[in-house]
Amino acid sequence: MRKLILMGRSEAGKTTLTQALRGEEIHYYKTQYVNHFESVIDTPGEYAQSHRLGKALALYTYEADVVGILVSATEPYSIFPPNVTCQANRECIGIVTKIDLPNANIPMADRWLEIAGCKTIFHVNSLEGVGVPEILEYLREDTQKTKISEL
């Protein structure tokens, strides 16, 4: 499985998604530092929200295969500038979280991620597991893409 690093502002749902991707019981706690797991790296929101700490995120992308940029469907604005994905030397995907909440604006969150440069976008409700299997399938390495008989 390819390794995913999650980036987004505080309370965007990175830690909850990390727990869902790992099949853990969901419980809230504030991420204080970068947490490395076998297939996911969970980062504190302050890293994405701070100019100085944001540089550390660029370095952490080298420890992952895929960069997941999270935007909550309830956020009033995006912290990600246009075409920010070009700064990562990795594939970037967009992840819209909190899609189940009454004030969710999924089309707006999609648009922010598209402007940031994400070509692939997933919609997630980590508490119910919606969208989690699709992300896991996306991260799964297909070691049999080319059959020997096709060479």
C-alpha positions in Angstrom: 0.0 0.0 0.0 1.2 3.5 -0.9 1.8 5.8 2.1 -0.5 8.9 2.4 0.4 12.1 4.2 -2.6 14.2 5.3 -2.5 18.0 5.3 -5.1 20.5 6.2 -6.1 23.1 8.7 -6.9 22.3 12.4 -10.2 20.4 12.8 -10.4 19.5 9.1 -10.7 15.8 10.1 -7.2 14.5 9.5 -6.9 12.5 12.7 -10.4 11.1 12.4 -9.7 10.1 8.8 -6.4 8.5 10.0 -8.3 6.5 12.5 -10.9 5.4 9.9 -8.2 4.4 7.4 -6.5 2.3 10.0 -9.8 0.7 11.1 -9.6 2.1 14.6 -12.4 3.2 16.9 -13.0 6.9 16.3 -12.2 9.2 19.2 -11.1 12.8 19.1 -7.7 14.0 20.2 -5.7 17.0 19.2 -2.6 16.0 17.1 0.4 17.8 18.6 3.1 16.5 16.3 3.6 14.5 13.1 2.4 10.9 13.6 3.8 8.2 11.4 1.9 5.0 10.8 2.4 2.2 8.3 0.3 3.6 5.6 -0.6 7.2 6.7 1.1 10.3 8.2 -1.1 12.5 10.3 0.1 16.1 10.6 -1.1 18.9 13.0 -3.2 21.6 11.4 -0.9 24.3 12.6 1.7 23.1 10.1 -0.6 23.9 7.2 -1.7 27.2 8.8 1.7 28.6 9.6 4.2 29.9 7.0 7.2 28.7 9.0 5.8 25.3 9.9 4.5 24.9 6.3 8.0 24.3 5.1 8.2 21.2 7.3 5.2 19.8 5.5 7.1 20.1 2.2 9.9 18.0 3.8 7.4 15.4 5.1 6.0 14.8 1.7 9.3 13.0 0.8 8.3 10.3 3.4 5.0 9.6 1.6 3.9 8.4 -1.9 0.7 10.4 -2.0 -0.2 13.8 -0.5 -3.8 14.2 0.7 -5.0 17.7 0.9 -8.0 18.0 3.2 -10.7 20.6 3.2 -13.8 20.3 5.4 -17.1 20.9 3.6 -18.0 23.2 6.5 -15.0 25.6 6.2 -15.7 29.2 5.3 -12.5 29.5 3.2 -9.6 27.5 2.0 -6.0 27.9 3.3 -4.6 26.4 0.1 -3.5 28.8 -2.7 -4.1 28.1 -6.4 -1.9 25.4 -7.9 -0.2 24.6 -4.5 0.1 20.9 -5.5 2.9 21.8 -7.9 5.1 22.3 -4.8 4.8 18.7 -3.8 7.1 16.3 -5.6 4.4 13.7 -5.2 0.9 12.8 -6.5 -1.7 15.0 -4.7 -5.3 14.1 -4.0 -8.1 16.1 -2.6 -10.2 14.9 0.3 -13.5 16.7 1.3 -14.4 15.8 4.9 -17.5 16.3 7.0 -19.8 15.8 4.0 -22.7 14.7 6.3 -23.0 17.9 8.3 -26.1 20.2 7.6 -23.9 23.2 6.7 -21.7 21.2 4.4 -21.0 22.9 1.0 -19.4 20.1 -1.0 -19.4 21.9 -4.3 -17.4 24.8 -2.8 -14.9 22.4 -1.1 -14.5 20.6 -4.5 -13.8 23.9 -6.2 -11.2 24.9 -3.7 -9.4 21.6 -4.2 -9.6 21.9 -7.9 -8.1 25.4 -7.8 -5.3 24.0 -5.5 -4.5 21.6 -8.3 -6.1 18.3 -7.2 -7.3 16.2 -10.1 -8.7 13.3 -7.9 -11.1 14.2 -5.1 -12.7 12.0 -2.5 -15.8 12.8 -0.3 -15.5 11.4 3.2 -17.6 10.9 6.3 -15.0 9.3 8.5 -17.4 8.6 11.3 -19.7 6.5 9.1 -16.9 5.2 6.9 -18.2 6.8 3.7 -15.4 7.3 1.2 -12.8 5.5 3.3 -12.8 2.2 1.2 -12.4 4.2 -2.0 -9.3 6.0 -0.6 -7.8 2.6 0.6 -8.4 1.1 -2.8 -6.8 4.1 -4.5 -3.7 3.7 -2.2 -3.5 0.0 -2.9 -0.5 -0.9 -5.1 -1.4 -2.8 -8.2 1.6 -5.0 -8.6 0.0 -6.9 -11.5 -0.6 -4.0 -13.8 1.5 -5.5 -16.6 1.3 -9.2 -17.1 4.4 -11.0 -18.4 2.3 -12.3 -21.4 1.7 -8.6 -22.4 5.4 -7.8 -22.6 
